[in-house]
């Protein structure tokens, strides 16, 4: 788990792009599996909206992580931010 957190911390934009692409694919697959016959253009619009909402959530999380890393490094703490649990933040 720590190696995944380290990779995500080092490749933030790649991670966000992967989440966005996954959300588009998952949303398109979900709407295709439903019995309601939507037009392709409407499916694409909904998939893009779902992906944008998820991407905003991921960007918010990345901003919080960046803020915590920056504040923790300024305090001179020797711990890695990935070891800090969310409930233990001050």
C-alpha positions as CSV (number, residue, x, y, z in Angstrom):
1,X,0.0,0.0,0.0
2,X,2.8,2.4,0.8
3,X,4.5,1.8,-2.6
4,X,1.2,2.7,-4.3
5,X,1.0,5.9,-2.3
6,X,4.5,6.8,-3.1
7,X,3.9,6.1,-6.9
8,X,0.7,8.2,-6.8
9,X,2.6,11.0,-5.0
10,X,5.3,11.0,-7.6
11,X,2.9,10.7,-10.6
12,X,0.0,12.9,-9.6
13,X,-1.1,14.0,-13.1
14,X,-0.8,10.4,-14.5
15,X,-2.9,9.1,-11.7
16,X,-5.6,11.8,-12.2
17,X,-5.7,11.0,-16.0
18,X,-6.0,7.3,-15.3
19,X,-8.9,7.9,-12.9
20,X,-10.6,10.2,-15.5
21,X,-10.2,7.6,-18.3
22,X,-11.4,4.8,-16.0
23,X,-14.5,6.8,-15.0
24,X,-15.3,7.5,-18.7
25,X,-15.0,3.8,-19.5
26,X,-17.0,2.6,-16.5
27,X,-19.8,5.1,-17.1
28,X,-20.1,4.1,-20.7
29,X,-20.1,0.5,-19.8
30,X,-22.8,1.1,-17.2
31,X,-25.1,3.0,-19.5
32,X,-24.6,0.4,-22.2
33,X,-25.6,-2.4,-19.8
34,X,-28.8,-0.6,-18.7
35,X,-32.1,-1.4,-20.5
36,X,-32.9,2.2,-21.2
37,X,-32.1,3.1,-24.8
38,X,-30.1,6.3,-24.7
39,X,-28.5,7.9,-27.7
40,X,-24.8,7.7,-28.0
41,X,-24.4,11.4,-27.7
42,X,-26.3,11.4,-24.4
43,X,-24.2,8.5,-23.1
44,X,-21.0,10.4,-23.9
45,X,-22.3,13.6,-22.1
46,X,-23.2,11.6,-19.0
47,X,-19.9,9.8,-19.0
48,X,-18.0,13.0,-19.2
49,X,-20.1,14.5,-16.4
50,X,-19.4,11.5,-14.2
51,X,-15.7,11.6,-15.0
52,X,-15.5,15.3,-14.2
53,X,-17.2,14.9,-10.8
54,X,-14.8,12.0,-9.9
55,X,-11.8,14.0,-11.2
56,X,-12.7,17.0,-9.1
57,X,-12.9,14.7,-6.0
58,X,-9.5,13.2,-6.9
59,X,-8.0,16.7,-7.5
60,X,-9.3,17.8,-4.1
61,X,-7.7,14.8,-2.5
62,X,-4.4,15.6,-4.3
63,X,-4.5,19.2,-3.1
64,X,-5.0,18.1,0.5
65,X,-2.2,15.6,0.2
66,X,0.1,18.3,-1.3
67,X,-0.8,20.7,1.5
68,X,-0.1,18.1,4.1
69,X,3.2,17.2,2.5
70,X,4.3,20.8,2.3
71,X,3.3,21.6,5.9
72,X,4.9,18.5,7.2
73,X,8.2,19.1,5.4
74,X,8.3,22.7,6.7
75,X,7.8,21.5,10.3
76,X,10.9,19.4,9.9
77,X,9.2,16.2,10.8
78,X,11.1,13.1,9.8
79,X,8.1,11.0,9.0
80,X,6.8,10.3,5.5
81,X,3.3,11.8,4.9
82,X,2.1,8.5,3.5
83,X,2.6,7.0,7.0
84,X,0.3,9.6,8.6
85,X,-3.3,8.4,9.0
86,X,-6.0,10.9,8.1
87,X,-7.5,10.7,11.6
88,X,-4.2,11.6,13.1
89,X,-3.7,14.9,11.3
90,X,-3.6,17.9,13.6
